[in-house]
């Protein structure tokens, strides 16, 4: 199996990157499954229904979320009927949507699990991702050995703790949320590929894909200002994971693909709000 994990998509220019770069990557690598974190796809914070549908049509099999998954009101109603969208599995019991999915591909089944870290998200009443993942693995263990986990977490220490907790039990644990691609990809216990953060898809020369002037102003004035997406220096970031039939990761590599097409506001019409 060859799996592409696309780093967090940030705003309309991140979607533009996917539209222009993903077809070339699919032709080059012939992926069996494509996963993307979409927690910032709509305006940099959250995922709207129309953007989710559009990204799925572009070829993304599974879109994972994070703490912003319910930020857009239409997603709350839509997510129960969209099996290709995952919210964190350790959100409160009964929340709309699902936290994991098993996808049938010609080469076999692949499980994808979404988890949210506890550190830094104290306002969300989360179950422990450590206990939650064990429960899920017990449920799906008989269905597939290939398991990919998106761990949307704020701290490196929590990410690495989960990496070693799951070492040898899942195929890969890919970190997200920081929107900064790390260079620490490795395989633990001869089976589990890990990466602290898969980066972002959108503006690569900015704080988290957002307009630097706005973000700096917030720090200087301590006055809340709505962040804005800045559509320059576009890049698709992420990771490629390869696995054998027994669910053992055989390779992991980071990917940074520059978008050669310039984004203009005229492109907005191709990316629904």
Order of alpha helices (4+ residues) and beta strands (2+ residues): beta-beta-alpha-beta-alpha-beta-alpha-beta-beta-beta-alpha-beta-alpha-beta-beta-beta-beta-alpha-beta-beta
